[in-house]
């Protein structure tokens, strides 16, 4: 499938996706009961949704707060001349960066960083000082977390 093609989703596919978004651990029988079709039909449809790339995986949502991360920061990285590739590699290697996008404009990257306390921020950012300038905002709340696209 190319990026210009849209998968043909019928109402059953949409119902399966909606059910899996609510609880990705739902079993075949449970999905079948929710959608009014047989478990073998559900298995086939889910396999087709996986094969077509609509479903990329099944994951657990882990609470950063439960692991002691009390703060989240959004950091915009502006690479210094000739440092874009080194910066990108360093971002990928930094486990406190839980999400990062390469973006257009003056900033090359926008990342989300987890922190146990504010004292961790400066030492972490200093590891990027030779590669980029940074602009940081502390997240107060997230009215919209990452959510699935409309289907």
Backbone bond lengths (Angstrom), bond angles and torsions (degrees), N, CA, C in turn:
res aa  C-N    CA-C-N  psi(-1)  N-CA   C-N-CA  omega(-1)  CA-C   N-CA-C  phi
1 X - - - 1.440 - - 1.526 108.40 -
2 X 1.312 117.56 130.78 1.454 121.26 176.26 1.522 108.77 -89.59
3 X 1.333 116.43 170.80 1.454 120.10 -177.33 1.523 112.11 -69.97
4 X 1.319 118.54 -17.84 1.456 120.16 -179.71 1.524 112.09 -86.04
5 X 1.306 117.31 -15.68 1.460 120.56 179.51 1.520 110.00 -86.63
6 X 1.314 115.37 140.52 1.454 120.34 173.00 1.512 107.78 -109.66
7 X 1.339 116.74 134.83 1.460 118.29 178.00 1.528 109.82 -66.05
8 X 1.312 115.42 145.13 1.458 120.46 177.41 1.527 108.18 -81.61
9 X 1.319 116.65 105.66 1.456 121.38 179.60 1.524 108.71 -103.77
10 X 1.313 115.59 123.11 1.466 119.21 176.77 1.531 108.27 -94.00
11 X 1.323 118.09 176.40 1.468 120.08 -178.68 1.537 113.82 -57.56
12 X 1.326 118.29 -33.75 1.467 119.78 178.53 1.530 110.40 -67.29
13 X 1.337 117.56 -44.40 1.465 120.43 177.15 1.529 110.12 -57.77
14 X 1.326 116.51 -44.45 1.467 120.85 -179.06 1.536 110.61 -63.75
15 X 1.321 117.06 -39.80 1.466 120.74 178.43 1.527 110.66 -65.37
16 X 1.321 116.94 -41.06 1.471 120.97 178.10 1.523 109.77 -63.10
17 X 1.330 117.23 -46.36 1.464 120.72 179.41 1.519 111.31 -61.01
18 X 1.326 117.28 -43.16 1.466 120.71 179.63 1.530 110.45 -61.78
19 X 1.326 116.87 -42.51 1.464 120.56 179.67 1.527 110.87 -65.56
20 X 1.322 117.59 -40.85 1.466 120.61 -179.70 1.522 112.00 -70.17
21 X 1.332 117.63 -32.55 1.462 120.13 175.75 1.528 109.47 -63.89
22 X 1.314 117.63 -38.34 1.459 121.54 178.92 1.530 111.72 -69.71
23 X 1.340 116.69 -40.44 1.469 120.82 -179.46 1.521 109.00 -155.90
24 X 1.328 115.56 97.59 1.465 120.63 -177.95 1.521 112.56 -67.57
25 X 1.332 117.75 -10.44 1.466 121.17 179.17 1.523 112.24 -89.95
26 X 1.318 117.68 1.66 1.467 120.45 179.79 1.526 110.35 -57.31
27 X 1.313 115.46 134.91 1.460 120.58 178.53 1.522 111.55 -81.71
28 X 1.332 115.18 169.15 1.470 120.70 -178.82 1.532 110.70 -57.82
29 X 1.325 116.54 -44.81 1.470 120.43 -178.35 1.521 111.47 -63.71
30 X 1.317 115.75 -42.47 1.468 119.60 179.25 1.530 110.78 -63.98
31 X 1.328 116.86 -44.59 1.470 120.44 177.34 1.524 110.92 -62.85
32 X 1.319 116.20 -39.88 1.470 120.47 178.42 1.522 110.51 -61.38
33 X 1.320 117.33 -44.03 1.463 121.07 179.96 1.534 111.06 -64.78
34 X 1.317 116.19 -38.71 1.468 120.14 -179.13 1.524 112.31 -69.17
35 X 1.322 116.44 -31.41 1.465 120.02 -174.24 1.521 113.58 -104.23
36 X 1.329 117.73 -10.64 1.460 120.88 177.30 1.516 115.08 79.04
37 X 1.331 116.88 24.59 1.471 120.71 176.43 1.528 108.37 -127.96
38 X 1.322 117.01 176.04 1.458 120.80 -177.38 1.533 111.63 -78.95
39 X 1.318 114.92 158.35 1.467 121.10 177.22 1.533 111.58 -60.25
40 X 1.366 119.68 -42.11 1.465 118.37 176.68 1.534 112.93 -60.44
41 X 1.325 116.88 -35.58 1.470 120.14 177.02 1.522 110.30 -64.63
42 X 1.330 116.10 -41.66 1.470 120.33 178.10 1.519 110.31 -61.46
43 X 1.344 116.55 -47.07 1.472 119.99 179.63 1.523 110.75 -57.31
44 X 1.315 117.16 -44.93 1.468 121.06 -179.70 1.533 111.07 -63.06
45 X 1.327 115.51 -44.94 1.465 119.42 -178.68 1.521 111.63 -65.66
46 X 1.317 117.54 -42.73 1.467 120.08 179.14 1.522 109.57 -64.11
47 X 1.331 117.46 -42.41 1.472 120.66 177.71 1.529 110.24 -59.63
48 X 1.336 117.08 -42.33 1.465 121.17 179.24 1.539 110.60 -64.93
49 X 1.325 117.24 -40.29 1.463 120.70 178.11 1.530 111.28 -65.73
50 X 1.320 116.72 -34.68 1.469 120.58 175.23 1.530 109.96 -69.39
51 X 1.323 116.89 -49.11 1.467 121.04 -177.53 1.529 112.21 -61.76
52 X 1.333 117.01 -32.99 1.467 120.30 -179.44 1.526 112.17 -82.22
53 X 1.341 117.41 -6.78 1.460 121.22 178.31 1.519 114.31 88.77
54 X 1.324 118.28 1.84 1.461 120.09 178.00 1.523 109.89 -67.75
55 X 1.326 117.61 -46.21 1.467 122.08 174.05 1.522 107.11 -98.08
56 X 1.343 115.89 120.62 1.460 120.27 -179.04 1.508 112.93 -97.47
57 X 1.322 117.77 -15.76 1.458 119.71 179.94 1.507 110.69 168.09
58 X 1.322 114.48 176.53 1.455 122.78 178.72 1.518 106.25 -126.06
59 X 1.334 117.11 124.23 1.457 120.02 -174.63 1.521 111.49 -130.97
60 X 1.319 114.53 166.58 1.459 121.75 172.88 1.524 107.92 -98.77
61 X 1.313 116.96 139.33 1.459 120.82 174.74 1.521 107.53 -91.39
62 X 1.315 116.61 118.53 1.459 122.26 -175.10 1.528 108.93 -105.59
63 X 1.311 116.88 134.97 1.457 122.59 -179.09 1.524 110.51 -82.56
64 X 1.339 118.18 114.86 1.466 119.26 175.64 1.529 112.19 -60.42
65 X 1.342 117.16 -36.90 1.466 120.56 -179.46 1.527 111.17 -62.24
66 X 1.327 116.99 -38.52 1.465 120.32 179.69 1.530 111.35 -66.07
67 X 1.327 116.68 -20.93 1.466 121.13 178.58 1.531 112.17 -97.33
68 X 1.330 116.17 6.87 1.460 119.93 175.85 1.517 115.71 96.53
69 X 1.311 119.04 3.03 1.464 121.47 178.16 1.519 108.17 -87.23
70 X 1.321 116.05 105.44 1.464 121.03 -174.79 1.525 112.42 -91.61
71 X 1.318 117.22 -18.92 1.463 121.21 -177.21 1.520 110.91 -127.29
72 X 1.318 114.00 151.66 1.458 121.27 173.29 1.526 106.65 -131.31
73 X 1.307 116.29 136.32 1.456 121.03 179.11 1.523 109.54 -121.08
74 X 1.320 115.13 145.70 1.460 121.75 171.41 1.527 105.48 -104.75
75 X 1.315 116.27 122.92 1.456 121.25 -176.73 1.518 109.33 -120.52
76 X 1.319 115.44 125.99 1.464 121.46 173.18 1.529 107.35 -96.65
77 X 1.324 115.65 125.20 1.461 122.19 179.63 1.523 109.51 -105.50
78 X 1.320 116.59 125.60 1.463 122.08 173.14 1.523 107.22 -108.95
79 X 1.349 117.17 107.06 1.474 119.76 -176.51 1.526 112.11 -61.46
80 X 1.327 115.81 141.31 1.452 120.59 171.62 1.531 107.93 -75.10
81 X 1.335 118.01 157.33 1.466 120.33 -177.65 1.529 112.17 -51.63
82 X 1.327 115.56 129.30 1.450 122.27 177.52 1.517 115.34 76.62
83 X 1.316 118.69 6.73 1.469 121.76 -174.40 1.531 113.77 -111.57
84 X 1.326 118.86 3.75 1.468 121.65 -174.85 1.530 112.37 -56.15
85 X 1.330 117.97 -47.89 1.472 120.42 -176.76 1.533 111.63 -69.37
86 X 1.313 116.74 -38.59 1.465 120.36 177.77 1.521 109.57 -65.80
87 X 1.325 116.45 -42.10 1.465 120.87 177.94 1.523 110.91 -61.64
88 X 1.316 117.22 -46.36 1.462 120.37 -179.40 1.531 110.91 -59.78
89 X 1.319 116.69 -42.49 1.470 119.92 178.84 1.521 110.88 -63.69
90 X 1.336 116.89 -42.84 1.475 120.64 -180.00 1.528 110.69 -64.14
91 X 1.325 117.24 -39.37 1.463 121.11 177.15 1.521 109.37 -60.48
92 X 1.323 117.22 -45.85 1.463 121.43 -179.15 1.523 111.73 -62.74
93 X 1.304 117.82 -31.29 1.473 122.34 -177.63 1.533 113.61 -84.01
94 X 1.313 117.76 -11.72 1.465 121.55 -175.66 1.517 110.03 -89.38
95 X 1.333 116.61 109.20 1.465 120.10 -173.44 1.518 113.75 -69.07
96 X 1.309 119.09 -20.84 1.462 120.89 177.49 1.532 112.05 -73.70
97 X 1.320 117.09 -16.98 1.468 120.75 175.18 1.520 106.44 -83.98
98 X 1.322 115.55 111.71 1.467 120.73 -174.95 1.522 112.91 -98.52
99 X 1.311 116.66 -11.52 1.459 120.75 176.46 1.516 107.44 -158.78
100 X 1.322 116.28 142.38 1.459 120.10 178.18 1.518 109.03 -152.84
101 X 1.316 115.29 137.97 1.458 121.61 176.09 1.518 109.20 -120.58
102 X 1.330 116.17 137.86 1.458 121.82 170.23 1.521 105.16 -85.41
103 X 1.341 117.52 125.44 1.455 121.15 -171.49 1.527 112.09 -125.03
104 X 1.326 114.63 163.93 1.459 120.15 174.25 1.526 108.68 -83.14
105 X 1.310 115.77 169.18 1.464 120.12 179.06 1.513 111.10 96.88
106 X 1.323 114.85 -168.37 1.458 120.25 -176.07 1.519 112.93 -67.32
107 X 1.330 116.32 -36.17 1.466 119.54 177.57 1.524 107.66 -83.12
108 X 1.310 116.98 136.90 1.454 120.04 179.86 1.507 113.69 -88.46
109 X 1.344 116.26 -26.74 1.458 121.05 -174.76 1.526 109.85 -143.55
110 X 1.322 115.62 145.16 1.463 121.79 172.19 1.525 105.99 -126.24
111 X 1.337 115.67 123.30 1.465 120.49 -173.36 1.524 111.10 -126.18
112 X 1.322 114.67 155.24 1.471 122.50 172.19 1.527 106.78 -111.07
113 X 1.335 114.76 129.16 1.461 121.75 -175.48 1.528 108.94 -122.67
114 X 1.324 116.64 135.74 1.459 121.54 176.07 1.522 109.73 -95.91
115 X 1.350 115.61 138.87 1.459 122.13 -178.50 1.523 110.01 -134.33
116 X 1.324 116.28 140.43 1.468 119.73 174.61 1.533 109.76 -76.14
117 X 1.336 116.44 -35.83 1.467 121.16 175.68 1.520 108.08 -155.63
118 X 1.311 116.95 168.35 1.464 122.24 -175.35 1.532 111.92 -63.95
119 X 1.332 117.11 -24.75 1.456 120.55 179.41 1.524 113.74 -64.22
120 X 1.305 117.67 -18.57 1.472 120.54 178.90 1.523 113.05 -81.03
121 X 1.328 117.16 -15.79 1.463 119.69 -172.49 1.527 113.61 -66.67
122 X 1.319 118.01 -54.71 1.474 119.92 -176.30 1.529 113.17 -59.51
123 X 1.340 119.35 -47.47 1.466 118.16 178.56 1.540 112.79 -59.41
124 X 1.319 115.99 -37.14 1.461 118.77 179.02 1.530 110.55 -66.87
125 X 1.324 117.05 -46.25 1.459 120.43 -179.35 1.526 112.50 -66.20
126 X 1.322 117.63 -31.00 1.464 121.15 179.13 1.525 112.00 -62.14
127 X 1.327 117.48 -26.01 1.470 119.84 178.81 1.527 111.53 -69.50
128 X 1.329 116.93 -12.95 1.468 121.47 179.09 1.522 113.10 -105.11
129 X 1.328 118.65 -1.07 1.464 122.92 -171.29 1.526 114.01 -59.70
130 X 1.318 118.37 -32.56 1.470 120.63 -179.19 1.528 112.74 -83.85
131 X 1.327 116.76 -4.38 1.465 121.41 -176.42 1.522 113.60 -115.10
132 X 1.343 116.58 -24.06 1.461 118.56 -172.09 1.515 111.51 -162.29
133 X 1.329 114.53 158.99 1.449 120.12 164.60 1.522 106.32 -94.43
134 X 1.327 116.26 153.84 1.458 119.69 -176.82 1.522 110.76 -129.82
135 X 1.316 114.80 152.19 1.460 123.27 171.67 1.529 105.45 -131.05
136 X 1.332 116.48 125.15 1.464 120.81 -171.29 1.520 111.46 -121.41
137 X 1.319 114.88 139.45 1.465 122.66 171.83 1.517 107.76 -127.75
138 X 1.323 116.41 139.28 1.462 121.24 174.99 1.529 107.95 -88.94
139 X 1.317 116.59 133.79 1.460 121.97 -179.45 1.526 108.57 -77.24
140 X 1.334 116.17 124.71 1.472 121.15 176.21 1.518 110.81 -85.74
141 X 1.317 117.18 -41.85 1.463 122.47 176.68 1.518 107.51 -161.31
142 X 1.323 116.19 168.37 1.468 121.55 -179.60 1.532 108.53 -128.00
143 X 1.330 117.23 87.15 1.466 119.81 179.98 1.524 113.04 -59.57
144 X 1.336 117.02 -28.66 1.467 121.62 176.33 1.520 107.43 -132.50
145 X 1.316 116.10 109.68 1.463 120.77 173.23 1.531 107.35 -82.68
146 X 1.309 116.82 174.36 1.449 120.15 177.38 1.519 108.33 -55.12
147 X 1.313 116.11 124.55 1.463 120.23 179.91 1.509 108.45 -129.79
148 X 1.317 116.44 159.59 1.460 118.69 -179.04 1.524 110.72 -68.27
149 X 1.327 116.49 152.37 1.455 119.15 176.30 1.529 110.46 -68.07
150 X 1.317 115.29 161.04 1.464 119.28 177.30 1.525 109.19 -62.55
151 X 1.304 115.68 137.07 1.451 120.16 176.91 1.498 107.17 -133.07
